Amino acid sequence: MRFLKIAIIVFVSIFALGGIGVFFGVKWVNNNLESLINSNPDRTYNIKFQVLDFNYLSRVIFISEVTISPVGDQDGVFVDGRVDQVELNQLNLWRLFIHRELVLKELVFVEPLLVVYVPEDNPDEQKAGEGLKSLFGDILSRGKIENFKLGQAGVQVMRNGDQIGTLSNFNILATELETDSLKWNNPIPFDYGRILVSIDSADHKLASGQLFKSGKIAFDSKSQELKVISPSMKYGESLIEASSKMEFQVDLIEFELDSLVFSGLEANSNLYSYLDIRARRLEVSGLKLDDFRNKNISRPPDEYKPLFQGLVQKISFPLKLDTLRLLDGAISYGEAVAGKNETWKFQLDQINGTLVNVTSIPEYQESLEYANADFTAKIDGEGEMIIDIDIPYNRDEFDLNVVLTDFPLVKISEILNPLMNGKIETGDLRRLELLMHADSTGSTSQFTFDYADLKLEMFGKKGGQKNGLKSLIANVLLNQSNLPGEKNYLRAEFFTVRNQYRGPFHLIWNSTKDGMMRIVPGNAAREIMNLD
């Protein structure tokens, strides 16, 4: 009986001491947690809260009505925020009470709203992603935190009082963090075991006036894959309206995709602020890209335009892709015709193929030597086209082989009608092949142009109306076919001088026109294409 009384007294004493310990522990946490969180004099942000709930037995702290604000004035990009609830899970209580250190299994931010401010005067060209990364780094460096979770966050990006971007339902899970090892390329700037990032939608207004938008974005460091659904970049008005506001002619570009998937992303890639992309594969599905130029506006002052190698050198960030695969793409180029209230558009569609060994990094260019592109396509849904390009990295040259078969020549009139002084009434292209080597001075080409049943309709000087006599003479002088085995069958070999103030596609187009003019006899072809 006496032993039982002693046991009861000991148990009650232990329970009482435990209760006292819990009481004073909770009180200590209430009185000291905020100052402990903000104890680093070199911190960039203050974290304050209104409500705290400490579950001593579960070793969990819940803090609510949390605000995040910068310490002092900020010169660059910074973040203001509020968080519905922050959870500090599985705290090491010994380290907390004895050493005043935050050591915990998991830090969770629930439904935060983060507002990123990008200054109008931004000489270092800091990106909004730098602000978020700096915030996460500042928060996670305040203790030894194994896992970090950001759930259902909203992000707004502001410049000069205007909202220029948003992220919706932004989620991060980072595990096995090592917060004493700074790695600025990572989305969370520390070493980690695995990170998963997902965003339901994103948009960002560019300085050019274009709006970038995307659907779901997902990244998993374990699978080394980044997937972006339905990204697009478009103007808020038609391209011709946007071009009319430009001082000079420029190429205005819009695009949209079904999806974009990076696979085999290397650990030192940076996709969140200052771009550095290194991956085994990029798969682009459903690309629709439109390039438009308004020829009613003055050209900008002439400057030297490089070929493909020079364009790669102009890429402003480190890039290394073993393979870029394009699936079911479409690329168009269009113009507003000078002096006319008309436009035309040339489109390659059903584009499928690969571009391999793409890099802007000098040491990889030296070892790889060449980039190579192999594609198949159609022209506005017609014909069968094969394109092969070799681009050396050590000189601004390229080798091109283009083959187009089974193409109705009347389609040329439909596409280029505003540029032509006549039209092609009938004609079947059996095979066009352009084999060319290009350098800074021009292109050396071999050209095949096999066609049948060619008939032209010529317009009068005022254009638009058929000139019967002119059409009759043109068709009498014209070879209606040029096919292998025919007596006067022609192939052409020639040199095309390059206009160094135009890019590589201009040289390819001029070389193609040169080849056709050498094979189709007489002046009719030149006149119908307005080349005189």
C-alpha positions in Angstrom: 0.0 0.0 0.0 2.8 2.3 0.9 4.5 1.6 -2.4 1.4 2.4 -4.3 1.1 5.8 -2.5 4.7 6.6 -3.4 4.1 5.6 -7.0 1.0 7.8 -7.2 3.0 10.7 -5.7 5.8 10.3 -8.1 3.5 10.0 -11.1 1.5 13.1 -10.0 4.8 15.0 -9.5 6.1 14.0 -12.9 2.8 14.9 -14.5 2.8 18.3 -12.6 6.4 19.0 -13.6 5.5 18.1 -17.1 2.5 20.4 -17.1 4.7 23.1 -15.6 7.3 22.5 -18.3 4.7 22.6 -21.0 3.2 25.8 -19.6 6.6 27.6 -19.4 7.6 26.0 -22.8 4.5 27.3 -24.5 5.0 30.7 -22.8 8.6 30.8 -23.9 7.7 30.1 -27.4 5.0 32.7 -27.5 7.4 35.3 -26.1 10.5 34.4 -28.1 9.7 32.7 -31.4 9.3 35.9 -33.4 12.5 37.4 -32.1 14.3 34.1 -32.7 13.0 33.9 -36.3 14.2 37.4 -36.9 17.5 37.2 -35.0 19.9 37.3 -37.9 21.1 40.9 -38.2 21.9 40.3 -41.9 18.4 39.1 -42.8 16.7 40.7 -45.8 13.1 40.1 -44.5 11.1 40.4 -41.3 8.6 37.7 -40.5 5.8 38.7 -38.1 2.6 37.0 -37.0 -0.5 37.6 -34.9 -1.5 34.1 -33.7 0.6 31.2 -32.4 -0.5 27.7 -31.4 2.2 25.4 -29.9 1.4 21.7 -29.7 4.1 20.6 -27.3 3.5 16.8 -27.5 3.4 16.8 -31.3 6.3 19.3 -31.5 4.4 21.4 -34.0 4.0 25.2 -34.0 1.2 26.8 -36.0 1.5 30.6 -36.7 -1.3 32.5 -38.5 -1.8 36.0 -40.0 1.8 36.1 -41.0 3.3 39.0 -42.9 6.6 39.1 -44.7 8.2 42.5 -45.4 11.7 43.7 -46.4 14.1 45.1 -43.9 14.8 48.7 -44.8 14.9 50.1 -48.3 15.5 47.7 -51.2 17.5 48.7 -54.3 16.6 45.7 -56.5 13.7 43.2 -56.8 12.0 42.5 -53.5 8.9 40.7 -52.1 6.1 41.6 -49.8 3.8 38.8 -48.6 1.2 37.5 -46.3 0.6 33.8 -45.4 -2.6 32.3 -44.0 -0.7 29.8 -41.9 2.9 28.6 -41.4 3.6 25.2 -39.8 6.9 24.2 -38.1 6.7 20.4 -37.9 8.7 18.0 -35.7 10.8 20.6 -33.9 13.9 19.6 -32.0 12.9 21.0 -28.6 16.3 20.5 -27.0 17.9 22.7 -29.7 15.0 25.2 -29.5 15.1 25.7 -25.7 18.7 25.1 -24.9 20.5 26.5 -28.0 17.8 28.8 -29.3 18.1 27.2 -32.7 15.4 26.2 -35.2 15.9 22.6 -36.1 12.8 21.0 -37.7 11.6 18.2 -40.0 9.4 20.4 -42.2 8.4 24.0 -42.8 5.1 24.6 -44.5 3.6 27.8 -46.0 -0.1 27.4 -46.6 -1.8 29.7 -49.2 0.7 32.6 -49.2 0.2 35.7 -51.4 3.6 37.0 -52.5 3.9 40.3 -54.3 7.2 40.8 -56.2 8.2 44.4 -56.9 10.5 45.0 -59.9 11.9 48.5 -59.9 11.5 50.6 -63.0 15.2 51.6 -62.7 16.7 48.1 -62.8 20.3 48.4 -64.0 21.2 44.8 -63.0 18.1 43.5 -65.0 17.0 41.4 -62.0 14.1 39.1 -62.8 11.1 38.4 -60.6 12.4 34.9 -60.1 15.5 36.4 -58.4 13.2 38.0 -55.8 11.4 34.8 -55.0 14.6 32.8 -54.8 16.1 35.4 -52.5 13.1 35.3 -50.3 13.1 31.5 -50.0 16.8 31.5 -49.3 16.5 34.2 -46.6 13.6 32.2 -44.9 15.2 28.8 -45.1 18.6 30.0 -43.8 17.1 30.8 -40.4 17.4 27.2 -39.2 18.2 23.7 -40.1 15.1 22.7 -42.1 15.0 19.3 -43.7 11.9 19.8 -46.0 10.1 22.8 -47.3 6.6 23.0 -48.7 4.8 25.9 -50.3 1.1 25.2 -50.9 -1.4 27.0 -53.2 0.6 30.2 -53.4 -0.5 33.2 -55.5 2.2 35.4 -56.9 1.8 38.9 -58.4 4.6 40.8 -60.1 4.4 44.6 -60.0 6.4 47.4 -61.8 5.7 51.1 -61.3 2.3 50.4 -59.8 1.2 48.1 -62.6 0.7 44.4 -62.4 2.8 42.8 -65.1 2.7 39.1 -64.1 1.0 36.4 -62.1 1.4 32.8 -61.0 -1.6 30.9 -59.7 -1.6 27.8 -57.4 2.2 27.8 -57.1 3.4 24.7 -55.2 6.9 23.6 -54.1 8.1 20.6 -52.3 11.8 20.4 -51.5 13.2 17.5 -49.5 16.5 16.7 -47.8 17.6 20.4 -47.8 21.1 21.4 -46.8 20.6 25.0 -45.9 24.3 25.6 -45.2 25.2 25.0 -48.9 24.1 27.9 -51.1 23.4 26.9 -54.8 22.0 30.0 -56.5 21.1 28.1 -59.8 18.5 26.0 -57.9 14.9 27.2 -57.6 15.4 26.8 -53.8 19.0 28.1 -53.5 20.4 25.1 -51.6 21.3 21.5 -52.2 18.3 19.2 -52.0 17.4 15.6 -52.4 14.4 16.2 -54.6 12.3 19.2 -55.6 8.8 19.3 -57.2 7.4 22.5 -58.6 3.9 23.0 -60.1 2.0 26.0 -61.3 -1.6 26.0 -62.6 -1.1 29.1 -64.9 1.3 32.0 -65.4 1.3 35.2 -67.4 3.8 38.0 -67.8 3.6 41.3 -69.8 6.9 42.0 -71.7 8.4 45.4 -72.3 7.7 44.9 -76.1 3.9 44.8 -75.3 3.6 41.1 -75.8 1.9 38.9 -73.2 3.4 35.6 -72.3 0.9 33.0 -70.9 1.0 29.4 -70.1 -1.2 26.7 -68.6 0.2 24.1 -66.2 3.9 24.0 -65.5 5.5 21.0 -63.7 9.1 20.3 -62.7 10.5 17.2 -61.0 14.2 17.1 -60.3 14.1 13.3 -59.9 12.9 12.7 -63.4 14.9 15.7 -64.6 11.8 16.9 -66.5 10.1 20.2 -67.0 6.7 20.3 -68.8 4.9 23.5 -69.8 1.3 23.2 -71.2 0.0 25.7 -73.8 2.6 28.4 -73.6 2.0 31.4 -75.9 3.4 34.9 -76.5 1.2 37.3 -78.4 0.4 41.0 -78.9 -2.8 42.4 -77.5 -3.8 43.5 -81.0 -3.3 42.2 -84.6 0.3 42.1 -85.9 -0.4 44.7 -88.6 -1.8 47.1 -85.9 1.2 46.5 -83.6 3.6 47.0 -86.5 2.0 50.4 -87.4 3.2 51.7 -84.0 6.9 50.9 -84.8 9.4 53.5 -85.9 11.1 51.1 -88.3 10.4 47.7 -90.0 10.9 44.9 -87.5 10.0 41.3 -87.4 7.0 40.9 -85.0 6.7 37.4 -83.8 3.9 35.6 -82.0 3.7 31.9 -81.0 1.7 29.3 -79.2 2.4 25.7 -78.4 0.5 22.6 -77.3 3.3 21.6 -75.0 7.0 22.0 -74.3 8.9 19.3 -72.5 12.6 19.4 -71.3 14.0 15.9 -70.5 17.3 15.1 -68.9 17.8 18.6 -67.4 21.3 18.9 -66.0 21.6 20.0 -62.4 23.4 23.3 -63.2 20.5 24.5 -65.4 18.7 27.6 -64.3 15.2 28.2 -65.6 13.9 30.6 -63.0 15.9 33.8 -63.3 19.1 34.2 -65.3 18.6 31.5 -68.0 21.1 28.6 -68.3 19.5 25.6 -70.2 21.3 22.3 -70.5 19.2 19.3 -71.3 19.3 16.0 -73.2 16.1 16.7 -75.1 13.5 19.4 -75.8 10.2 18.3 -77.3 8.0 21.0 -78.8 4.5 19.9 -79.8 2.0 21.9 -81.9 4.1 25.0 -82.5 2.3 27.8 -84.4 4.8 30.7 -85.0 3.9 33.8 -87.0 6.6 36.3 -88.2 5.2 39.5 -89.7 6.9 42.6 -91.3 5.2 45.8 -92.4 6.9 47.0 -95.6 5.0 50.3 -95.5 7.4 51.5 -92.8 11.0 52.6 -93.3 13.7 50.1 -92.9 16.1 50.6 -89.9 19.6 51.7 -90.6 21.5 48.8 -92.4 23.6 46.6 -90.2 25.4 43.3 -91.0 23.3 40.3 -90.5 25.0 36.9 -89.7 24.0 33.5 -91.1 22.9 30.7 -88.8 26.2 30.3 -86.9 26.1 34.0 -86.1 22.5 33.8 -84.9 23.6 31.0 -82.5 26.4 33.2 -81.2 23.9 35.9 -80.4 22.0 33.7 -78.0 22.4 35.6 -74.8 22.4 32.7 -72.3 24.2 29.4 -72.0 22.3 26.8 -74.0 23.0 23.1 -74.6 20.4 20.7 -76.2 21.4 17.3 -77.4 18.1 17.1 -79.4 15.3 19.5 -80.1 12.3 17.6 -81.6 9.5 19.5 -83.3 6.2 17.7 -83.7 3.4 19.0 -85.9 4.6 22.5 -86.1 3.7 25.4 -88.3 5.9 28.5 -89.1 4.7 31.4 -91.2 6.3 34.6 -92.6 4.0 37.4 -93.8 4.3 41.0 -95.0 2.2 44.1 -95.5 3.0 45.0 -99.1 4.5 48.5 -99.6 2.1 50.9 -101.3 -0.8 48.4 -101.1 -3.5 47.7 -98.6 -2.7 44.0 -98.9 -0.8 41.3 -97.1 0.6 37.9 -98.0 1.7 34.9 -95.9 3.9 31.9 -96.6 3.5 29.0 -94.3 5.3 25.7 -93.6 3.1 23.4 -91.7 3.0 19.7 -90.6 6.7 20.3 -89.6 8.3 17.3 -88.0 11.9 16.6 -87.3 15.0 17.2 -85.1 17.7 19.7 -84.5 20.7 18.1 -82.8 23.8 19.4 -81.0 22.5 22.9 -80.3 24.7 24.9 -78.1 25.9 28.5 -77.4 28.6 27.3 -75.0 32.1 27.7 -76.7 33.7 24.5 -75.2 30.8 22.4 -76.4 30.8 24.0 -79.8 34.5 23.1 -80.2 33.8 19.4 -79.3 30.6 19.0 -81.3 31.7 21.0 -84.4 28.3 21.0 -86.1 24.6 21.5 -85.5 22.3 19.6 -87.8 18.6 19.9 -88.7 16.4 17.3 -90.4 12.8 18.2 -91.0 9.8 17.3 -93.1 7.0 19.7 -93.9 4.3 20.9 -96.3 3.7 24.3 -97.9 0.3 25.5 -96.8 -0.8 21.8 -96.6 0.5 20.9 -100.1 3.6 19.0 -101.4 6.2 16.9 -99.5 9.3 18.8 -98.3 12.5 17.5 -96.8 15.0 19.9 -95.3 18.5 19.1 -94.2 20.9 21.8 -92.8 24.5 21.5 -91.4 25.8 24.5 -89.5 29.5 24.5 -88.4 30.3 26.3 -85.2 33.7 27.6 -86.2 32.7 29.6 -89.2 29.6 31.5 -90.4 28.6 29.1 -93.2 26.0 26.4 -93.8 25.1 23.6 -96.2 21.5 23.2 -97.1 19.6 20.5 -99.1 15.8 21.1 -99.7 13.6 18.8 -101.7 10.0 19.6 -102.6 7.9 17.1 -104.5 4.3 16.9 -105.8 3.4 20.5 -105.3 0.7 22.3 -107.3 2.4 25.5 -108.8 -1.0 27.4 -108.7 -0.5 27.5 -105.0 2.4 30.0 -105.5 -0.2 32.5 -107.0 -2.5 32.0 -104.0 0.3 32.7 -101.5 2.2 35.5 -103.3 -0.8 37.1 -105.2 -0.2 40.7 -103.9 3.5 40.5 -105.1 2.8 39.1 -108.5 2.1 40.7 -111.9 0.1 37.8 -113.1 -0.7 34.3 -112.0 0.0 30.6 -112.6 -3.1 29.1 -114.2 -1.8 25.5 -114.3 1.3 23.6 -113.4 2.6 20.6 -111.5 5.9 20.6 -109.7 7.3 17.1 -109.8 10.6 17.9 -108.0 12.4 21.0 -106.8 15.8 20.4 -105.2 18.2 23.1 -103.9 21.6 22.0 -102.9 23.6 25.0 -101.7 26.7 26.0 -99.7 26.5 29.5 -98.2 29.1 31.8 -96.7 29.3 35.5 -95.9 29.7 36.4 -99.6 26.9 34.3 -101.1 25.7 30.8 -102.1 26.9 28.2 -104.6 23.9 26.2 -105.7 22.8 23.2 -107.7 19.2 23.5 -108.6 16.6 21.0 -110.0 13.2 22.3 -111.1 11.1 19.5 -112.7 7.6 20.6 -113.7 4.8 19.9 -116.2 1.7 21.6 -117.7 2.9 25.1 -116.9 0.6 27.9 -118.1 0.8 31.6 -117.1 -1.7 34.5 -117.2 0.0 37.9 -117.5 -1.5 41.2 -116.3 -1.4 44.6 -117.9 0.8 47.4 -116.7 -1.8 48.6 -114.3 -2.0 45.1 -112.8 -5.0 43.0 -111.8 -6.4 42.5 -115.3 -5.5 39.8 -117.8 -3.6 40.9 -120.9 -4.6 38.3 -123.5 -1.9 39.0 -126.1 0.9 39.2 -123.5 -0.3 35.9 -122.0 -0.4 34.2 -125.4 3.1 35.3 -126.3 4.5 34.3 -122.8 3.0 30.8 -123.1 4.3 30.3 -126.7 7.8 31.2 -125.6 7.5 29.2 -122.3 8.6 25.6 -122.0 5.5 24.0 -120.6 7.5 21.2 -119.0 11.0 20.5 -117.8 11.3 16.8 -117.0 14.2 14.3 -117.0 14.5 12.7 -120.5 13.1 15.6 -122.4 15.3 17.1 -125.1 15.8 20.5 -123.6 15.8 19.4 -119.9 17.7 21.9 -117.7 19.4 21.8 -114.3 21.2 24.9 -113.1 24.5 25.6 -111.2 25.1 29.2 -110.2 26.4 31.6 -107.6 24.0 34.0 -105.8 25.6 37.2 -104.3 24.5 37.7 -100.7 23.0 40.9 -99.4 24.9 41.1 -96.1 22.2 43.3 -94.6 19.7 40.4 -94.8 19.6 37.1 -92.9 20.1 33.5 -94.1 16.4 33.0 -95.1 16.7 35.9 -97.5 19.7 34.2 -99.2 17.8 30.9 -99.4 14.8 32.6 -101.1 17.0 34.6 -103.5 18.9 31.4 -104.4 15.7 29.6 -105.1 14.4 32.4 -107.3 17.8 32.5 -109.2 17.4 28.8 -109.9 13.9 29.1 -111.2 14.7 32.0 -113.4 17.6 30.1 -115.0 15.4 27.1 -115.8 12.1 28.8 -116.8 13.0 30.5 -120.1 12.2 34.0 -121.3 11.2 37.2 -119.4 7.7 36.0 -118.4 8.7 34.4 -115.2 10.8 37.4 -114.2 7.9 39.8 -115.0 5.2 37.7 -113.2 7.4 37.6 -110.1 8.0 41.4 -110.3 11.8 40.9 -110.5 12.5 43.5 -113.2 
